[in-house]
Amino acid sequence: MIHEVDEAIRRLFAAGGVPAGGSELVFDAPTTEWNARRNAPTVNVFLYDIREDVGRRHAGGAERRDERGVVVGWRAPARWFELSYLVTAWTNRPQDEHRLLSEVLACLVRNERMAPSWLTGTLAELNLSVTLTAARPVREDRATAEVWSALGGELKPSIDLKVISPLAGEWTDAGPPVTEGVVLRTSEQAHEDPRRLRYDGPSRAEGEGFGARRSRLPVAGSRRRRGRLT
């Protein structure tokens, strides 16, 4: 799912014409070593935090049917996660960085959710909304300065991008449809023909109800009522 969110971000920026003028878009960690190797104006989208949105967790599942209406499997409910990205612009001059970062910000605030055409893989199959917010206040437990400190670089102007995305639940295949009744065999019938339970429905078994070759029980005779004779 994470790589599919990366691709959705790339398509979002491409649709907005960002970055333009020969600039690059990368998802690398913006370390000092990386900056030394950079040789073109670059927009960096760095994933630094992943957390589950437990408020959206649900139980149960949903069945899936083919074009004939036959159940082909069950999909567990999706789990939702918040992906946090640090978006920065890198050029040789601060003025150019600010201009490029301004273009990125304008592109992000125009969109509150990913367009269906930007989604691929499981995100496209689930047909669920993938939402995003940009430049909102950073949580106290994860300040931007701490991220830069962990990267070993100096503090730099950045946009905090949050993407709420579903992770597809586990898929369980359905078995083939039942076409035969249940076969019952006892130890005394080890060498006899098996007894097959019959039922109404899509089966090759015949008859109605359960119990093949059901023998007819004798009808109980009348019983004299006990009591005192008067």
N, C-alpha and C positions, 0 to 999 in steps of 0.2 A: 504493500500500500504506500509506503514512504516514497519509493521511486516513482510511483504514479502521481503523487502530489507534486514531486519535483517537476515532472513533465507538464503537469497542469500549470504550474507557475511559469515555466518556460513559454508555454503557449499563450498565457495571459499577457506576458510582456511582449511577445511577438505580435499579438493582435493590437497592442497599444503602440507599436513602433519603438519599443525600448529594449535594449539600448540601440541607438542609431549611430550613423557615421563611423562604422568600422569598429565600434566598441564590442566587447565580449561579455557574455553572461556565463558565470561559472558557479559551482556549488562547493568550492573548496574551503578548507579552513583558512581564514586570512591571517596566517602567521607571518612573522618577520621573514622567514625563508621563502615563503610563497611570494611575498611582495617583491623580494629581490629578483625572482625569476620572471615577474610580470613584465611584458613588453608592449602592452596596448591598453588603452582606456578600458576599464572593466567594471561591471556590476557584479558584486559577489553576494550570493544568497546562501548563508551558512546556517545549517540546522544545528541548534545547540541544546534543544530541550524537547522531550516527548512525555506527555502526561495523559492519563486516561480521564475522560469526563465521566466520572462514576454516576453522575446524576442522570445519564442517558442509558444506563445499563438496564436491560430488560430480560425477562425469562421467556421460555417458549421457543417456537420456531415456526417456519412456514413451509408448506409442501409446494413442490414444483411439478407441473404437469407438462406433457408434451402436446403436440398439435392435435392428438387424438383424445386428450383429456385424461391420459393414463399418468398416475403419479410415478415420477422418475426418481424422486429423492426428497430430502428435507434439508433446509438451510437453517442453521442456528442463527439467532438474532445477531445483528452487527454490534460490534463494540466501537465506541467513539473515542477518538484521541485528539488532543490539541498539540499541534506541531509548531514550535517556536523557531522563527528564522531571524537572523541578524542580516539586514540588507545594507550594504555599503557601496560607495562609489570610489574608484581608484583611478586617479590620473596623476600627471606631474605638477598640476597647479591646483590649489584649493578652490579657485573660482570655477574651474572646469568640473571639479568634483561636486560642488554645490549645485551647478546647473544640471549635471547628470542625475544627482540625487533628487532634485526637484521634479524631473521628468518621471522618475520611478515613483515618487510619492503621488503625483497626479494620476498615474496609471492605476495605482493600488486603490486609492480612495474612490475611484469611479466604479469599483466592483465590490459588491458585498457577498457574492457567491460565484463559484466557478461555472462558466457556461458549459452545457453538456458537450459541446464540440471540443472542449479542452480536456475532457476526462477520457482515460484509456483503461484497459484491463478490467480489474474487478470494480473499480470506481464507476465505470460506464455500465457494467452489468447490474450493479446494485440499484441504479437509478435513484440514488439518494443525494440530497444537497450537500455540497462541500462549501462551507462558508469561510470567509476570511475577514480579518480586521487588521488595520495598519496604524502604527504610531499611538497605540493606546498606552496608558500608564503601565510601567513594568512592575511585576510583583515584587514585593519586598524581599522575598526569599531567593530572588534570582536577578540581581541588579546587573545592568549592562556593564558597569565597571568591573564586576567579577568575571564576566565572560572575557573581556579584553585581558584581564590579568591572567586568566587561565591560558589564553592564547599566546601570552608572552609579548604582546604588542602594546602600543600606546593607544589611549582612548581616542576614538574617531567618531565623527557624526554618523549616525546610523538610524535606520527605520526598523522598529520591532514589528514583525509580521507574524500573525497567529492564524493558523489554518485548522479548522475543525473538520476532521475527516473520518468516515466509517472504515472499520476493518471488517471484512467479510467473515461471517461465522463459519463454523465447520460444516462441511457438506457430507451428508450421508446418503449413499445410493440406495434406492429401493430395489427389493428383490423382484423376480419375475412374477406375474400374476398367477394366482392359484388356479389350476385347472383340474386337479384331482382331489378326491376325498381323502380323509385320513385313514391309514391302514392300521388296524389293530390286530395283534397276534399274541396269543397267550402261550404259556409253556406246553399246555396240552395240545395246542394246535400247531406245533412246530412243523409237522409234516402235512398239514391240511392247507386248503386254500385260505388266504388271508381274508379277514372281515374288513370291509371298506365302509366307512361312514358316508352316507349319501346326504346331499342337501340340495335345496333349490338354488339356482344361480348358474353362472357361467362355468359349467363343468361337464365332463364327459360321463360323469356318474349318472345313473338313472334312478327314477323313483323319487319319492318325497320323504322328507324327514330323515332322521338319523337311524342307523342300524341296518346293515345289509342282511338279507336272509333272516329277518326277524321271525322267530317262530311264534305261533299263536298260543297264548297261554290258555289253559282250560278254564272254563267259566265256573266259578265257585257255586256249589249248590246252596239251596236255601237252608238256613240254620234255624233250629227251633229255639224260640225265646225261652230262657229260663225264668222260672218264677213260681209262685204258689198258685195252685189250682183252686178255684172257688166253685 
